[in-house]
Amino acid sequence: VLDGEDWARFVADGRFSFAGLFVRNGEAFAIRNRQRPLYMGNAPGGVFFASTADIFKRAGGFARVREVPAGKPLKIDESLL
């Protein structure tokens, strides 16, 4: 990816397990492939990310817990609040 490979295709490829957040050109994204879960949940003050929905349930205080779709980047912006 650092050598110019398309990062979305690299992650979606599925040859490995991946979920993460990254910033590119001043924009933040969450991305995962089918081998690795990634969830987001709203709480006062922002949007938080975790590997499983259960983490949000145990922590408490999170609303709108939902899975990040596999294989396509999710732009992290104010629309998620």
PyMOL Python script that loads the backbone (N, CA, C, O; Angstrom):
from pymol import cmd

cmd.read_pdbstr("""\
ATOM      1  N   VAL A   1       0.836  -1.192   0.000  1.00  0.00           N
ATOM      2  CA  VAL A   1       0.000   0.000   0.000  1.00  0.00           C
ATOM      3  C   VAL A   1       0.876   1.249   0.000  1.00  0.00           C
ATOM      4  O   VAL A   1       0.588   2.217  -0.704  1.00  0.00           O
ATOM      5  N   LEU A   2       1.949   1.222   0.795  1.00  0.00           N
ATOM      6  CA  LEU A   2       2.844   2.373   0.845  1.00  0.00           C
ATOM      7  C   LEU A   2       3.516   2.629  -0.499  1.00  0.00           C
ATOM      8  O   LEU A   2       3.978   3.740  -0.758  1.00  0.00           O
ATOM      9  N   ASP A   3       3.577   1.606  -1.361  1.00  0.00           N
ATOM     10  CA  ASP A   3       4.179   1.755  -2.684  1.00  0.00           C
ATOM     11  C   ASP A   3       3.161   2.126  -3.753  1.00  0.00           C
ATOM     12  O   ASP A   3       3.467   2.071  -4.944  1.00  0.00           O
ATOM     13  N   GLY A   4       1.945   2.505  -3.339  1.00  0.00           N
ATOM     14  CA  GLY A   4       0.948   2.969  -4.290  1.00  0.00           C
ATOM     15  C   GLY A   4      -0.162   2.003  -4.623  1.00  0.00           C
ATOM     16  O   GLY A   4      -1.050   2.343  -5.404  1.00  0.00           O
ATOM     17  N   GLU A   5      -0.144   0.801  -4.056  1.00  0.00           N
ATOM     18  CA  GLU A   5      -1.235  -0.149  -4.304  1.00  0.00           C
ATOM     19  C   GLU A   5      -2.544   0.420  -3.767  1.00  0.00           C
ATOM     20  O   GLU A   5      -2.551   1.111  -2.749  1.00  0.00           O
ATOM     21  N   ASP A   6      -3.628   0.137  -4.435  1.00  0.00           N
ATOM     22  CA  ASP A   6      -4.951   0.598  -4.006  1.00  0.00           C
ATOM     23  C   ASP A   6      -5.260   0.019  -2.623  1.00  0.00           C
ATOM     24  O   ASP A   6      -5.412  -1.195  -2.485  1.00  0.00           O
ATOM     25  N   TRP A   7      -5.351   0.859  -1.612  1.00  0.00           N
ATOM     26  CA  TRP A   7      -5.527   0.393  -0.226  1.00  0.00           C
ATOM     27  C   TRP A   7      -6.860  -0.293  -0.024  1.00  0.00           C
ATOM     28  O   TRP A   7      -6.933  -1.257   0.738  1.00  0.00           O
ATOM     29  N   ALA A   8      -7.914   0.162  -0.674  1.00  0.00           N
ATOM     30  CA  ALA A   8      -9.224  -0.472  -0.489  1.00  0.00           C
ATOM     31  C   ALA A   8      -9.204  -1.893  -1.039  1.00  0.00           C
ATOM     32  O   ALA A   8      -9.744  -2.806  -0.413  1.00  0.00           O
ATOM     33  N   ARG A   9      -8.593  -2.088  -2.193  1.00  0.00           N
ATOM     34  CA  ARG A   9      -8.493  -3.430  -2.777  1.00  0.00           C
ATOM     35  C   ARG A   9      -7.580  -4.307  -1.920  1.00  0.00           C
ATOM     36  O   ARG A   9      -7.861  -5.490  -1.726  1.00  0.00           O
ATOM     37  N   PHE A  10      -6.496  -3.738  -1.410  1.00  0.00           N
ATOM     38  CA  PHE A  10      -5.562  -4.461  -0.552  1.00  0.00           C
ATOM     39  C   PHE A  10      -6.277  -5.035   0.674  1.00  0.00           C
ATOM     40  O   PHE A  10      -6.091  -6.205   1.011  1.00  0.00           O
ATOM     41  N   VAL A  11      -7.086  -4.225   1.333  1.00  0.00           N
ATOM     42  CA  VAL A  11      -7.793  -4.666   2.535  1.00  0.00           C
ATOM     43  C   VAL A  11      -8.901  -5.652   2.181  1.00  0.00           C
ATOM     44  O   VAL A  11      -9.073  -6.664   2.861  1.00  0.00           O
ATOM     45  N   ALA A  12      -9.646  -5.365   1.131  1.00  0.00           N
ATOM     46  CA  ALA A  12     -10.778  -6.218   0.755  1.00  0.00           C
ATOM     47  C   ALA A  12     -10.323  -7.559   0.177  1.00  0.00           C
ATOM     48  O   ALA A  12     -11.118  -8.496   0.098  1.00  0.00           O
ATOM     49  N   ASP A  13      -9.083  -7.659  -0.219  1.00  0.00           N
ATOM     50  CA  ASP A  13      -8.532  -8.853  -0.862  1.00  0.00           C
ATOM     51  C   ASP A  13      -8.855 -10.131  -0.098  1.00  0.00           C
ATOM     52  O   ASP A  13      -9.232 -11.133  -0.706  1.00  0.00           O
ATOM     53  N   GLY A  14      -8.713 -10.112   1.222  1.00  0.00           N
ATOM     54  CA  GLY A  14      -9.073 -11.277   2.017  1.00  0.00           C
ATOM     55  C   GLY A  14      -7.970 -12.280   2.246  1.00  0.00           C
ATOM     56  O   GLY A  14      -8.226 -13.345   2.807  1.00  0.00           O
ATOM     57  N   ARG A  15      -6.744 -11.981   1.833  1.00  0.00           N
ATOM     58  CA  ARG A  15      -5.635 -12.906   2.067  1.00  0.00           C
ATOM     59  C   ARG A  15      -5.159 -12.849   3.522  1.00  0.00           C
ATOM     60  O   ARG A  15      -4.295 -13.629   3.923  1.00  0.00           O
ATOM     61  N   PHE A  16      -5.711 -11.943   4.295  1.00  0.00           N
ATOM     62  CA  PHE A  16      -5.340 -11.761   5.696  1.00  0.00           C
ATOM     63  C   PHE A  16      -6.523 -11.119   6.422  1.00  0.00           C
ATOM     64  O   PHE A  16      -7.477 -10.668   5.787  1.00  0.00           O
ATOM     65  N   SER A  17      -6.456 -11.080   7.717  1.00  0.00           N
ATOM     66  CA  SER A  17      -7.504 -10.487   8.541  1.00  0.00           C
ATOM     67  C   SER A  17      -7.121  -9.042   8.851  1.00  0.00           C
ATOM     68  O   SER A  17      -6.000  -8.775   9.284  1.00  0.00           O
ATOM     69  N   PHE A  18      -8.063  -8.096   8.626  1.00  0.00           N
ATOM     70  CA  PHE A  18      -7.735  -6.696   8.871  1.00  0.00           C
ATOM     71  C   PHE A  18      -8.963  -5.894   9.260  1.00  0.00           C
ATOM     72  O   PHE A  18     -10.030  -6.043   8.664  1.00  0.00           O
ATOM     73  N   ALA A  19      -8.808  -5.046  10.259  1.00  0.00           N
ATOM     74  CA  ALA A  19      -9.771  -4.001  10.600  1.00  0.00           C
ATOM     75  C   ALA A  19      -8.971  -2.864  11.200  1.00  0.00           C
ATOM     76  O   ALA A  19      -8.075  -3.094  12.013  1.00  0.00           O
ATOM     77  N   GLY A  20      -9.281  -1.652  10.811  1.00  0.00           N
ATOM     78  CA  GLY A  20      -8.531  -0.529  11.356  1.00  0.00           C
ATOM     79  C   GLY A  20      -9.102   0.807  10.955  1.00  0.00           C
ATOM     80  O   GLY A  20     -10.075   0.905  10.207  1.00  0.00           O
ATOM     81  N   LEU A  21      -8.464   1.830  11.480  1.00  0.00           N
ATOM     82  CA  LEU A  21      -8.816   3.215  11.183  1.00  0.00           C
ATOM     83  C   LEU A  21      -7.572   3.873  10.607  1.00  0.00           C
ATOM     84  O   LEU A  21      -6.451   3.561  11.008  1.00  0.00           O
ATOM     85  N   PHE A  22      -7.774   4.781   9.670  1.00  0.00           N
ATOM     86  CA  PHE A  22      -6.622   5.499   9.136  1.00  0.00           C
ATOM     87  C   PHE A  22      -7.047   6.882   8.669  1.00  0.00           C
ATOM     88  O   PHE A  22      -8.227   7.154   8.450  1.00  0.00           O
ATOM     89  N   VAL A  23      -6.053   7.742   8.525  1.00  0.00           N
ATOM     90  CA  VAL A  23      -6.264   9.101   8.033  1.00  0.00           C
ATOM     91  C   VAL A  23      -5.462   9.265   6.760  1.00  0.00           C
ATOM     92  O   VAL A  23      -4.282   8.919   6.702  1.00  0.00           O
ATOM     93  N   ARG A  24      -6.113   9.795   5.744  1.00  0.00           N
ATOM     94  CA  ARG A  24      -5.440  10.032   4.470  1.00  0.00           C
ATOM     95  C   ARG A  24      -5.920  11.364   3.917  1.00  0.00           C
ATOM     96  O   ARG A  24      -7.123  11.596   3.790  1.00  0.00           O
ATOM     97  N   ASN A  25      -4.991  12.224   3.594  1.00  0.00           N
ATOM     98  CA  ASN A  25      -5.311  13.550   3.058  1.00  0.00           C
ATOM     99  C   ASN A  25      -6.286  14.308   3.960  1.00  0.00           C
ATOM    100  O   ASN A  25      -7.176  15.004   3.470  1.00  0.00           O
ATOM    101  N   GLY A  26      -6.119  14.173   5.266  1.00  0.00           N
ATOM    102  CA  GLY A  26      -6.945  14.902   6.220  1.00  0.00           C
ATOM    103  C   GLY A  26      -8.322  14.313   6.468  1.00  0.00           C
ATOM    104  O   GLY A  26      -9.119  14.904   7.196  1.00  0.00           O
ATOM    105  N   GLU A  27      -8.619  13.159   5.880  1.00  0.00           N
ATOM    106  CA  GLU A  27      -9.910  12.498   6.094  1.00  0.00           C
ATOM    107  C   GLU A  27      -9.683  11.171   6.806  1.00  0.00           C
ATOM    108  O   GLU A  27      -8.724  10.457   6.516  1.00  0.00           O
ATOM    109  N   ALA A  28     -10.578  10.846   7.745  1.00  0.00           N
ATOM    110  CA  ALA A  28     -10.464   9.607   8.522  1.00  0.00           C
ATOM    111  C   ALA A  28     -11.428   8.557   7.977  1.00  0.00           C
ATOM    112  O   ALA A  28     -12.548   8.868   7.573  1.00  0.00           O
ATOM    113  N   PHE A  29     -10.959   7.292   7.975  1.00  0.00           N
ATOM    114  CA  PHE A  29     -11.752   6.172   7.477  1.00  0.00           C
ATOM    115  C   PHE A  29     -11.614   4.971   8.397  1.00  0.00           C
ATOM    116  O   PHE A  29     -10.585   4.784   9.046  1.00  0.00           O
ATOM    117  N   ALA A  30     -12.663   4.160   8.444  1.00  0.00           N
ATOM    118  CA  ALA A  30     -12.620   2.839   9.069  1.00  0.00           C
ATOM    119  C   ALA A  30     -12.785   1.837   7.933  1.00  0.00           C
ATOM    120  O   ALA A  30     -13.555   2.066   7.000  1.00  0.00           O
ATOM    121  N   ILE A  31     -12.058   0.729   8.017  1.00  0.00           N
ATOM    122  CA  ILE A  31     -12.189  -0.297   6.980  1.00  0.00           C
ATOM    123  C   ILE A  31     -11.875  -1.663   7.585  1.00  0.00           C
ATOM    124  O   ILE A  31     -11.041  -1.788   8.482  1.00  0.00           O
ATOM    125  N   ARG A  32     -12.555  -2.671   7.078  1.00  0.00           N
ATOM    126  CA  ARG A  32     -12.316  -4.048   7.519  1.00  0.00           C
ATOM    127  C   ARG A  32     -12.602  -4.983   6.353  1.00  0.00           C
ATOM    128  O   ARG A  32     -13.251  -4.601   5.379  1.00  0.00           O
ATOM    129  N   ASN A  33     -12.110  -6.211   6.466  1.00  0.00           N
ATOM    130  CA  ASN A  33     -12.500  -7.219   5.487  1.00  0.00           C
ATOM    131  C   ASN A  33     -13.365  -8.261   6.191  1.00  0.00           C
ATOM    132  O   ASN A  33     -13.621  -8.158   7.391  1.00  0.00           O
ATOM    133  N   ARG A  34     -13.802  -9.245   5.451  1.00  0.00           N
ATOM    134  CA  ARG A  34     -14.747 -10.224   5.995  1.00  0.00           C
ATOM    135  C   ARG A  34     -14.151 -11.090   7.105  1.00  0.00           C
ATOM    136  O   ARG A  34     -14.896 -11.697   7.875  1.00  0.00           O
ATOM    137  N   GLN A  35     -12.851 -11.156   7.199  1.00  0.00           N
ATOM    138  CA  GLN A  35     -12.220 -11.991   8.212  1.00  0.00           C
ATOM    139  C   GLN A  35     -12.141 -11.319   9.586  1.00  0.00           C
ATOM    140  O   GLN A  35     -11.869 -11.996  10.577  1.00  0.00           O
ATOM    141  N   ARG A  36     -12.372 -10.012   9.667  1.00  0.00           N
ATOM    142  CA  ARG A  36     -12.203  -9.314  10.947  1.00  0.00           C
ATOM    143  C   ARG A  36     -13.410  -8.411  11.210  1.00  0.00           C
ATOM    144  O   ARG A  36     -13.765  -7.602  10.353  1.00  0.00           O
ATOM    145  N   PRO A  37     -14.045  -8.532  12.376  1.00  0.00           N
ATOM    146  CA  PRO A  37     -15.172  -7.650  12.699  1.00  0.00           C
ATOM    147  C   PRO A  37     -14.697  -6.251  13.099  1.00  0.00           C
ATOM    148  O   PRO A  37     -13.554  -6.069  13.519  1.00  0.00           O
ATOM    149  N   LEU A  38     -15.578  -5.282  12.963  1.00  0.00           N
ATOM    150  CA  LEU A  38     -15.351  -3.923  13.446  1.00  0.00           C
ATOM    151  C   LEU A  38     -16.710  -3.280  13.665  1.00  0.00           C
ATOM    152  O   LEU A  38     -17.554  -3.264  12.769  1.00  0.00           O
ATOM    153  N   TYR A  39     -16.910  -2.755  14.853  1.00  0.00           N
ATOM    154  CA  TYR A  39     -18.174  -2.125  15.219  1.00  0.00           C
ATOM    155  C   TYR A  39     -17.949  -0.687  15.634  1.00  0.00           C
ATOM    156  O   TYR A  39     -16.861  -0.312  16.069  1.00  0.00           O
ATOM    157  N   MET A  40     -19.002   0.118  15.493  1.00  0.00           N
ATOM    158  CA  MET A  40     -18.952   1.490  15.979  1.00  0.00           C
ATOM    159  C   MET A  40     -20.159   1.747  16.855  1.00  0.00           C
ATOM    160  O   MET A  40     -21.231   1.180  16.646  1.00  0.00           O
ATOM    161  N   GLY A  41     -19.972   2.600  17.827  1.00  0.00           N
ATOM    162  CA  GLY A  41     -21.049   2.955  18.744  1.00  0.00           C
ATOM    163  C   GLY A  41     -20.958   4.420  19.102  1.00  0.00           C
ATOM    164  O   GLY A  41     -19.869   4.974  19.255  1.00  0.00           O
ATOM    165  N   ASN A  42     -22.112   5.038  19.233  1.00  0.00           N
ATOM    166  CA  ASN A  42     -22.168   6.446  19.601  1.00  0.00           C
ATOM    167  C   ASN A  42     -22.251   6.595  21.112  1.00  0.00           C
ATOM    168  O   ASN A  42     -22.924   5.823  21.794  1.00  0.00           O
ATOM    169  N   ALA A  43     -21.562   7.589  21.611  1.00  0.00           N
ATOM    170  CA  ALA A  43     -21.622   7.982  23.020  1.00  0.00           C
ATOM    171  C   ALA A  43     -21.496   9.502  23.045  1.00  0.00           C
ATOM    172  O   ALA A  43     -21.048  10.102  22.068  1.00  0.00           O
ATOM    173  N   PRO A  44     -21.886  10.124  24.143  1.00  0.00           N
ATOM    174  CA  PRO A  44     -21.738  11.581  24.195  1.00  0.00           C
ATOM    175  C   PRO A  44     -20.304  11.991  23.847  1.00  0.00           C
ATOM    176  O   PRO A  44     -19.341  11.512  24.444  1.00  0.00           O
ATOM    177  N   GLY A  45     -20.193  12.870  22.886  1.00  0.00           N
ATOM    178  CA  GLY A  45     -18.884  13.366  22.504  1.00  0.00           C
ATOM    179  C   GLY A  45     -18.259  12.718  21.297  1.00  0.00           C
ATOM    180  O   GLY A  45     -17.223  13.193  20.831  1.00  0.00           O
ATOM    181  N   GLY A  46     -18.832  11.656  20.764  1.00  0.00           N
ATOM    182  CA  GLY A  46     -18.211  11.094  19.579  1.00  0.00           C
ATOM    183  C   GLY A  46     -18.667   9.718  19.179  1.00  0.00           C
ATOM    184  O   GLY A  46     -19.629   9.167  19.714  1.00  0.00           O
ATOM    185  N   VAL A  47     -17.940   9.178  18.216  1.00  0.00           N
ATOM    186  CA  VAL A  47     -18.153   7.832  17.705  1.00  0.00           C
ATOM    187  C   VAL A  47     -16.917   7.022  18.090  1.00  0.00           C
ATOM    188  O   VAL A  47     -15.787   7.479  17.912  1.00  0.00           O
ATOM    189  N   PHE A  48     -17.135   5.831  18.612  1.00  0.00           N
ATOM    190  CA  PHE A  48     -16.050   4.978  19.083  1.00  0.00           C
ATOM    191  C   PHE A  48     -16.067   3.679  18.286  1.00  0.00           C
ATOM    192  O   PHE A  48     -17.116   3.260  17.795  1.00  0.00           O
ATOM    193  N   PHE A  49     -14.903   3.042  18.158  1.00  0.00           N
ATOM    194  CA  PHE A  49     -14.761   1.814  17.385  1.00  0.00           C
ATOM    195  C   PHE A  49     -14.181   0.715  18.257  1.00  0.00           C
ATOM    196  O   PHE A  49     -13.320   0.968  19.100  1.00  0.00           O
ATOM    197  N   ALA A  50     -14.663  -0.523  18.049  1.00  0.00           N
ATOM    198  CA  ALA A  50     -14.198  -1.679  18.814  1.00  0.00           C
ATOM    199  C   ALA A  50     -14.320  -2.918  17.936  1.00  0.00           C
ATOM    200  O   ALA A  50     -15.016  -2.914  16.921  1.00  0.00           O
ATOM    201  N   SER A  51     -13.632  -3.970  18.345  1.00  0.00           N
ATOM    202  CA  SER A  51     -13.621  -5.186  17.536  1.00  0.00           C
ATOM    203  C   SER A  51     -14.926  -5.974  17.605  1.00  0.00           C
ATOM    204  O   SER A  51     -15.241  -6.704  16.665  1.00  0.00           O
ATOM    205  N   THR A  52     -15.694  -5.851  18.686  1.00  0.00           N
ATOM    206  CA  THR A  52     -16.963  -6.583  18.785  1.00  0.00           C
ATOM    207  C   THR A  52     -18.040  -5.710  19.411  1.00  0.00           C
ATOM    208  O   THR A  52     -17.742  -4.764  20.140  1.00  0.00           O
ATOM    209  N   ALA A  53     -19.289  -6.035  19.122  1.00  0.00           N
ATOM    210  CA  ALA A  53     -20.416  -5.305  19.709  1.00  0.00           C
ATOM    211  C   ALA A  53     -20.478  -5.536  21.213  1.00  0.00           C
ATOM    212  O   ALA A  53     -20.933  -4.669  21.960  1.00  0.00           O
ATOM    213  N   ASP A  54     -20.024  -6.696  21.655  1.00  0.00           N
ATOM    214  CA  ASP A  54     -20.053  -7.038  23.076  1.00  0.00           C
ATOM    215  C   ASP A  54     -19.243  -6.051  23.922  1.00  0.00           C
ATOM    216  O   ASP A  54     -19.603  -5.780  25.068  1.00  0.00           O
ATOM    217  N   ILE A  55     -18.180  -5.525  23.378  1.00  0.00           N
ATOM    218  CA  ILE A  55     -17.361  -4.549  24.109  1.00  0.00           C
ATOM    219  C   ILE A  55     -18.206  -3.332  24.469  1.00  0.00           C
ATOM    220  O   ILE A  55     -18.106  -2.823  25.585  1.00  0.00           O
ATOM    221  N   PHE A  56     -19.020  -2.868  23.562  1.00  0.00           N
ATOM    222  CA  PHE A  56     -19.883  -1.719  23.836  1.00  0.00           C
ATOM    223  C   PHE A  56     -20.929  -2.049  24.891  1.00  0.00           C
ATOM    224  O   PHE A  56     -21.230  -1.219  25.749  1.00  0.00           O
ATOM    225  N   LYS A  57     -21.485  -3.253  24.833  1.00  0.00           N
ATOM    226  CA  LYS A  57     -22.480  -3.669  25.833  1.00  0.00           C
ATOM    227  C   LYS A  57     -21.870  -3.718  27.224  1.00  0.00           C
ATOM    228  O   LYS A  57     -22.479  -3.254  28.188  1.00  0.00           O
ATOM    229  N   ARG A  58     -20.673  -4.276  27.332  1.00  0.00           N
ATOM    230  CA  ARG A  58     -20.013  -4.364  28.644  1.00  0.00           C
ATOM    231  C   ARG A  58     -19.642  -2.987  29.178  1.00  0.00           C
ATOM    232  O   ARG A  58     -19.737  -2.745  30.381  1.00  0.00           O
ATOM    233  N   ALA A  59     -19.222  -2.089  28.302  1.00  0.00           N
ATOM    234  CA  ALA A  59     -18.819  -0.744  28.737  1.00  0.00           C
ATOM    235  C   ALA A  59     -20.030   0.093  29.135  1.00  0.00           C
ATOM    236  O   ALA A  59     -19.939   0.917  30.045  1.00  0.00           O
ATOM    237  N   GLY A  60     -21.151  -0.104  28.470  1.00  0.00           N
ATOM    238  CA  GLY A  60     -22.364   0.658  28.758  1.00  0.00           C
ATOM    239  C   GLY A  60     -22.286   2.084  28.232  1.00  0.00           C
ATOM    240  O   GLY A  60     -21.204   2.615  27.984  1.00  0.00           O
ATOM    241  N   GLY A  61     -23.456   2.690  28.066  1.00  0.00           N
ATOM    242  CA  GLY A  61     -23.530   4.083  27.658  1.00  0.00           C
ATOM    243  C   GLY A  61     -23.418   4.341  26.172  1.00  0.00           C
ATOM    244  O   GLY A  61     -23.318   5.496  25.756  1.00  0.00           O
ATOM    245  N   PHE A  62     -23.432   3.294  25.358  1.00  0.00           N
ATOM    246  CA  PHE A  62     -23.315   3.477  23.916  1.00  0.00           C
ATOM    247  C   PHE A  62     -24.657   3.246  23.242  1.00  0.00           C
ATOM    248  O   PHE A  62     -25.399   2.332  23.603  1.00  0.00           O
ATOM    249  N   ALA A  63     -24.957   4.080  22.263  1.00  0.00           N
ATOM    250  CA  ALA A  63     -26.183   3.956  21.474  1.00  0.00           C
ATOM    251  C   ALA A  63     -25.791   3.683  20.025  1.00  0.00           C
ATOM    252  O   ALA A  63     -24.649   3.908  19.624  1.00  0.00           O
ATOM    253  N   ARG A  64     -26.738   3.202  19.263  1.00  0.00           N
ATOM    254  CA  ARG A  64     -26.522   2.973  17.827  1.00  0.00           C
ATOM    255  C   ARG A  64     -25.284   2.137  17.547  1.00  0.00           C
ATOM    256  O   ARG A  64     -24.478   2.502  16.691  1.00  0.00           O
ATOM    257  N   VAL A  65     -25.120   1.048  18.237  1.00  0.00           N
ATOM    258  CA  VAL A  65     -23.993   0.145  17.960  1.00  0.00           C
ATOM    259  C   VAL A  65     -24.300  -0.598  16.667  1.00  0.00           C
ATOM    260  O   VAL A  65     -25.358  -1.210  16.523  1.00  0.00           O
ATOM    261  N   ARG A  66     -23.360  -0.535  15.730  1.00  0.00           N
ATOM    262  CA  ARG A  66     -23.582  -1.175  14.434  1.00  0.00           C
ATOM    263  C   ARG A  66     -22.260  -1.634  13.836  1.00  0.00           C
ATOM    264  O   ARG A  66     -21.191  -1.125  14.174  1.00  0.00           O
ATOM    265  N   GLU A  67     -22.359  -2.596  12.951  1.00  0.00           N
ATOM    266  CA  GLU A  67     -21.173  -3.168  12.320  1.00  0.00           C
ATOM    267  C   GLU A  67     -20.717  -2.298  11.147  1.00  0.00           C
ATOM    268  O   GLU A  67     -21.537  -1.823  10.361  1.00  0.00           O
ATOM    269  N   VAL A  68     -19.434  -2.099  11.039  1.00  0.00           N
ATOM    270  CA  VAL A  68     -18.857  -1.420   9.874  1.00  0.00           C
ATOM    271  C   VAL A  68     -18.935  -2.416   8.715  1.00  0.00           C
ATOM    272  O   VAL A  68     -18.500  -3.558   8.862  1.00  0.00           O
ATOM    273  N   PRO A  69     -19.478  -2.007   7.565  1.00  0.00           N
ATOM    274  CA  PRO A  69     -19.586  -2.928   6.431  1.00  0.00           C
ATOM    275  C   PRO A  69     -18.211  -3.433   5.978  1.00  0.00           C
ATOM    276  O   PRO A  69     -17.227  -2.695   6.015  1.00  0.00           O
ATOM    277  N   ALA A  70     -18.159  -4.673   5.559  1.00  0.00           N
ATOM    278  CA  ALA A  70     -16.893  -5.267   5.089  1.00  0.00           C
ATOM    279  C   ALA A  70     -16.580  -4.817   3.670  1.00  0.00           C
ATOM    280  O   ALA A  70     -17.470  -4.664   2.834  1.00  0.00           O
ATOM    281  N   GLY A  71     -15.289  -4.608   3.422  1.00  0.00           N
ATOM    282  CA  GLY A  71     -14.812  -4.407   2.072  1.00  0.00           C
ATOM    283  C   GLY A  71     -14.930  -3.020   1.495  1.00  0.00           C
ATOM    284  O   GLY A  71     -14.505  -2.796   0.361  1.00  0.00           O
ATOM    285  N   LYS A  72     -15.496  -2.068   2.238  1.00  0.00           N
ATOM    286  CA  LYS A  72     -15.548  -0.718   1.696  1.00  0.00           C
ATOM    287  C   LYS A  72     -15.267   0.282   2.811  1.00  0.00           C
ATOM    288  O   LYS A  72     -15.755   0.119   3.930  1.00  0.00           O
ATOM    289  N   PRO A  73     -14.492   1.307   2.516  1.00  0.00           N
ATOM    290  CA  PRO A  73     -14.127   2.269   3.547  1.00  0.00           C
ATOM    291  C   PRO A  73     -15.339   3.091   4.004  1.00  0.00           C
ATOM    292  O   PRO A  73     -16.191   3.477   3.204  1.00  0.00           O
ATOM    293  N   LEU A  74     -15.383   3.338   5.290  1.00  0.00           N
ATOM    294  CA  LEU A  74     -16.431   4.160   5.886  1.00  0.00           C
ATOM    295  C   LEU A  74     -15.792   5.473   6.310  1.00  0.00           C
ATOM    296  O   LEU A  74     -14.934   5.495   7.191  1.00  0.00           O
ATOM    297  N   LYS A  75     -16.210   6.564   5.684  1.00  0.00           N
ATOM    298  CA  LYS A  75     -15.660   7.865   6.048  1.00  0.00           C
ATOM    299  C   LYS A  75     -16.158   8.237   7.445  1.00  0.00           C
ATOM    300  O   LYS A  75     -17.355   8.176   7.725  1.00  0.00           O
ATOM    301  N   ILE A  76     -15.244   8.615   8.299  1.00  0.00           N
ATOM    302  CA  ILE A  76     -15.586   9.002   9.667  1.00  0.00           C
ATOM    303  C   ILE A  76     -15.738  10.522   9.666  1.00  0.00           C
ATOM    304  O   ILE A  76     -14.767  11.271   9.548  1.00  0.00           O
ATOM    305  N   ASP A  77     -16.984  10.942   9.802  1.00  0.00           N
ATOM    306  CA  ASP A  77     -17.265  12.380   9.834  1.00  0.00           C
ATOM    307  C   ASP A  77     -18.474  12.647  10.711  1.00  0.00           C
ATOM    308  O   ASP A  77     -18.981  11.738  11.368  1.00  0.00           O
ATOM    309  N   GLU A  78     -18.932  13.870  10.725  1.00  0.00           N
ATOM    310  CA  GLU A  78     -20.027  14.261  11.607  1.00  0.00           C
ATOM    311  C   GLU A  78     -21.342  13.569  11.282  1.00  0.00           C
ATOM    312  O   GLU A  78     -22.237  13.540  12.127  1.00  0.00           O
ATOM    313  N   SER A  79     -21.489  13.009  10.084  1.00  0.00           N
ATOM    314  CA  SER A  79     -22.731  12.314   9.738  1.00  0.00           C
ATOM    315  C   SER A  79     -22.926  11.059  10.589  1.00  0.00           C
ATOM    316  O   SER A  79     -24.047  10.561  10.688  1.00  0.00           O
ATOM    317  N   LEU A  80     -21.867  10.537  11.203  1.00  0.00           N
ATOM    318  CA  LEU A  80     -21.971   9.350  12.045  1.00  0.00           C
ATOM    319  C   LEU A  80     -22.420   9.681  13.465  1.00  0.00           C
ATOM    320  O   LEU A  80     -22.761   8.776  14.227  1.00  0.00           O
ATOM    321  N   LEU A  81     -22.426  10.951  13.829  1.00  0.00           N
ATOM    322  CA  LEU A  81     -22.814  11.333  15.198  1.00  0.00           C
ATOM    323  C   LEU A  81     -24.295  11.154  15.428  1.00  0.00           C
ATOM    324  O   LEU A  81     -24.787  11.428  16.523  1.00  0.00           O
TER     325      LEU A  81
END
""", "prot")
cmd.dss("prot")
cmd.show_as("cartoon", "prot")
cmd.util.cbc("prot")
cmd.orient("prot")
